[in-house]
């Protein structure tokens, strides 16, 4: 039920301009025409590869990463962030399981099946900012109750507090952004939240990134250069309404930037339906920390051929829409892709069809290159060729492409060993 993803391209244009010595407007145009048509010695200049752009704005670092103390600059001054997580075992907290938290955390094991009550302990995150002289700028404590309206209350309550991760500072708005993982102990069930603080320590925003890592998109929350915060559910824009990335009767599979000003989002159309007679937490063993169930994904067949991949501005304006069926995965989704820095092109792999090439600097230009159009594997043939590979779930794909003609490609599929 869960999948993964890939990358884009660009086209090179040659402009041939010839003109004779100017005498009159009429004679000049005639000379240009004669030069273009009748002088075979005059050839267009060879195409030059685009200047390398080495920044892969799309790259995501999925999985759990613990926060740590760090530093950042405001102007020429270096500031320090101290990031802590604390638990207070003298203050028990009790709530009703929403169905995922298992009986290991039951407030009363014998009564769990009837009342579903689970118990955790008070905990908090402590964020301290120090100026270049070591003086405290602010000290902000966030308690579990601060996240009850953002994430699942029962998961927050039984979780062991984790240190938040610093993801960036935006000078014009004087805001700092952090990412917080919240999970059920001794399990691989996690949720994620974005924290935005002002330079005065006040909470500007708390927003969910995802509420189930098993269905999480190929996305990493980040603070973009213009101050927009990508949460993997929405774009939080300064002094503007958020841009919602979720769609009705659709699941977000990926959301990643292509540049400082453009975003790629990918969806599958349909919705989950509970299987008959199946409910969350049914017949859980007393040693289980988390309950699982497998609702059935029902595809919306009427939208099977509709565009499901969108390249948009950070204000939500769609620049390009196309059909892409490449996402794959096991826990969470992933889009198999590679950034070709020589041609500043993203290459998205669709293991069934081929690749999609997206020009980073002209993202409305999307070119599909089917496998049927490619030659099968051969070694490098020209000095200008570049080699790159894309890792997919079942195989590795090795590509060769000419920097002057990026759509002219050869490939080799190398199956993974079981």
Secondary structure, DSSP 4 states (H G I P E B T S, - for coil): --B-------------------SSHHHHHHHHHHHHHH-TT--PPPPPPPPP----TT----S------EEEEETTEEEEEEEEEEEEEEEEEEEE--SSB-GGGBSSGGGHHHH-EEEEEEEEEEEEEE-TTS-EEEEEEEEGGGGTTTS-HHHHHHSPP---EEEEEETTTTEEEEEEEEE-TTSS-EEEEEEEEETTS-EEEEEEEES-GGG--B---EE-TTS-EE-SSEEE-TTS--EE---TTEEEEEEEESSSSEEEEEEEEEEEEPPTT--TTTT--TT-SB----PEEEE-GGGTTS--EEEEETTS-EEEEE-----B-SSS-B--EEEEGGGTEEEEEETTTEEEEEETTEEEEEEEEEGGGSEEP----STTEEEEEEE-SSEEEEEEEETTEEEEEEEEEEEPP-
